[in-house]
Amino acid sequence: MKNIIAVLAISSLLAVSACKKTENNNTVAGNTEAVEAERFTVDSVKINDSIKINDSLSVKYSSRMLVFPTLKDKTLLDSIYFTEKNISDFSKNGLRNYLQKSKNEYFNQIRKDSKDWGSDLTFAQEWYEDRGMNIKSNSNDYLHIEYVWGSYSGGAHDNYGFSERVFDLKNKKRVVLKDITAMPVNKLEALLMKNINRINSGTTDNKGGEQFRNAAGG
């Protein structure tokens, strides 16, 4: 009888141990699934529309914004979307609604302003506003984003611009110059000016040789 009781006791311990091991395995699997569910992902929203103001003027609006579903820190998100104002909802639907609102405001402003000078236009024109966000790199929790924009609202030429920012996703902040070097700004500027003539401009001279940018911005 004692032997039977001892065997039953050992069997019970083995059963409990097996249950705990299974529970631990399930917990690890659950944690792994949670980590995978929060893995950094990128999406985007885009809007593209145009209207005709009058016989001489058409207006086009286009914009593309990146969406980061797993980023929740508002300070970081405000820094990522620094080119925009008063974004309160960073979800895909929220950003889509924001673009729709921006488009309507742009169209309505031109409709309003054109009442004063619309009849003065003597030839067909297409005005536009175009904005975009592009990922240049995403590696080791560092995200590099390029911002581009262009517009035309009459006059001799279009307007263009771009900006770039790098973000430390792990520490939820924008990377600035002092984070990567202690060299004073004036010394960095001197190095840039010293080497600017070595940058290939992408053009060639009349003999087919490569041309380089000059310090005057040529």
C-alpha positions in Angstrom: 0.0 0.0 0.0 2.8 2.4 0.9 4.4 1.7 -2.5 1.2 2.5 -4.3 0.7 5.8 -2.4 4.3 6.7 -3.2 3.8 6.0 -6.9 0.6 8.0 -7.0 2.3 10.9 -5.2 5.2 10.9 -7.8 2.7 10.7 -10.6 0.8 13.7 -9.3 4.0 15.7 -9.1 5.0 14.8 -12.6 1.5 15.8 -13.8 1.7 19.2 -12.0 5.2 19.7 -13.4 4.0 18.9 -16.9 1.0 21.3 -16.6 3.3 24.2 -15.4 5.7 23.5 -18.2 2.8 23.7 -20.7 1.6 26.9 -19.1 5.1 28.4 -19.3 5.4 27.4 -22.9 2.0 29.0 -23.6 3.0 32.2 -21.8 6.2 32.4 -23.9 4.2 31.8 -27.1 1.7 34.5 -26.0 4.5 37.0 -25.3 6.1 36.3 -28.7 2.8 36.8 -30.4 2.3 40.1 -28.6 5.8 41.3 -29.7 5.1 40.3 -33.3 1.8 42.1 -33.2 3.5 45.3 -32.1 6.3 45.0 -34.7 6.9 48.3 -36.5 4.7 48.7 -39.5 4.2 51.5 -42.1 1.1 52.3 -44.1 0.1 55.4 -46.1 -2.9 57.5 -47.2 -3.1 59.5 -50.4 -5.5 62.1 -51.8 -5.6 63.4 -55.4 -8.3 65.8 -56.6 -8.8 68.7 -58.9 -11.5 71.4 -59.7 -12.1 74.0 -62.3 -12.4 77.5 -60.9 -13.3 79.2 -64.2 -12.5 78.8 -67.9 -8.9 79.9 -67.4 -8.0 78.3 -64.1 -7.9 74.7 -62.9 -6.6 73.7 -59.4 -5.1 70.4 -58.4 -4.4 69.1 -54.9 -2.4 65.9 -54.1 -0.8 64.7 -50.8 0.6 61.5 -49.5 1.2 60.9 -45.8 2.8 57.9 -44.1 0.9 56.2 -41.4 2.6 54.4 -38.4 0.0 52.3 -36.6 2.3 51.0 -33.9 3.6 54.5 -32.8 1.6 55.9 -29.9 3.8 58.6 -28.4 2.2 62.0 -29.3 5.5 64.0 -28.9 7.2 61.7 -31.4 4.2 61.8 -33.8 4.0 65.6 -33.6 7.7 65.7 -34.6 7.2 63.2 -37.5 4.3 65.3 -38.8 5.9 68.6 -38.2 5.0 70.0 -41.6 1.3 69.8 -40.7 -0.7 71.6 -38.0 -3.2 70.5 -35.4 -3.4 66.8 -36.1 -5.3 65.1 -33.3 -5.9 61.7 -34.8 -2.8 59.8 -36.2 -4.7 56.7 -37.3 -5.2 56.0 -41.0 -8.7 57.2 -41.0 -7.7 60.3 -38.9 -5.0 61.3 -41.4 -7.3 60.6 -44.4 -9.8 63.0 -42.8 -7.1 65.5 -42.2 -6.0 65.5 -45.9 -9.6 65.8 -47.0 -10.0 68.9 -44.8 -6.8 70.4 -46.0 -7.8 69.8 -49.6 -11.2 71.5 -49.1 -9.6 74.5 -47.3 -7.1 74.9 -50.2 -9.9 74.8 -52.9 -12.2 77.1 -50.9 -9.4 79.7 -50.4 -8.7 79.9 -54.1 -12.4 80.1 -54.9 -12.7 83.0 -52.5 -9.5 84.8 -53.7 -10.3 84.3 -57.4 -13.4 86.5 -57.2 -11.1 89.5 -57.1 -8.7 88.6 -59.9 -10.2 85.6 -61.8 -11.4 87.6 -64.7 -7.9 89.0 -65.2 -6.4 85.7 -66.3 -5.8 85.8 -70.0 -4.6 82.2 -70.6 -5.3 78.7 -69.2 -3.4 77.8 -66.1 -3.2 74.9 -63.7 -2.3 75.7 -60.1 -1.5 73.0 -57.7 -0.3 72.0 -54.3 1.6 68.7 -53.8 3.0 67.2 -50.7 4.6 63.8 -49.9 6.4 61.7 -47.3 8.9 59.0 -48.2 11.0 56.6 -46.1 14.6 56.8 -47.0 15.7 54.1 -44.6 14.4 52.1 -41.6 17.1 50.2 -39.8 18.0 49.3 -36.2 15.1 51.4 -34.8 16.2 54.5 -36.7 13.7 55.9 -39.1 14.8 58.4 -41.9 12.0 60.3 -43.5 12.1 62.7 -46.5 9.5 65.4 -46.8 8.9 67.0 -50.2 6.4 69.7 -51.4 5.7 71.7 -54.5 3.2 74.3 -55.6 2.3 76.8 -58.2 0.0 79.7 -57.8 0.8 81.9 -60.8 3.9 83.8 -61.6 7.1 82.9 -63.4 8.0 79.6 -61.7 6.9 76.8 -59.4 8.0 76.5 -55.8 9.7 73.4 -54.4 11.1 72.4 -51.1 12.2 69.3 -49.1 13.4 68.4 -45.6 14.7 65.3 -43.9 14.5 64.0 -40.4 15.8 61.0 -38.5 14.0 59.5 -35.6 15.1 57.2 -32.8 12.1 54.9 -32.4 13.5 53.1 -29.3 13.9 56.3 -27.4 10.9 58.1 -29.0 12.7 61.2 -30.2 14.1 63.0 -33.2 17.8 62.6 -33.7 19.6 66.0 -33.8 23.2 67.0 -34.6 24.4 67.0 -30.9 23.2 63.4 -30.5 25.9 62.2 -33.0 28.8 64.7 -32.8 30.3 67.2 -30.4 31.8 69.2 -33.2 30.7 72.9 -33.2 28.3 73.9 -35.9 30.7 76.5 -37.4 33.3 73.8 -37.9 30.8 71.6 -39.6 29.8 74.4 -41.9 33.4 75.0 -42.7 33.9 71.4 -43.7 30.8 71.5 -45.9 31.9 74.6 -47.7 35.4 73.1 -48.2 34.0 69.9 -49.8 31.0 71.3 -51.7 33.0 71.7 -54.9 33.6 67.9 -54.9 29.9 67.1 -55.2 29.0 65.8 -58.7 26.3 68.0 -60.2 25.2 65.3 -62.6 26.0 67.4 -65.6 28.9 67.4 -68.1 31.0 70.0 -69.9 31.2 70.4 -73.6 33.9 67.7 -73.7 31.8 65.2 -71.9 33.7 65.6 -68.6 31.9 65.6 -65.2 31.0 69.0 -63.7 31.0 69.7 -60.0 28.9 72.2 -58.0 30.6 75.4 -57.0 30.2 77.2 -53.7 27.8 79.7 -55.3 25.3 76.9 -55.8 25.9 76.2 -59.5 
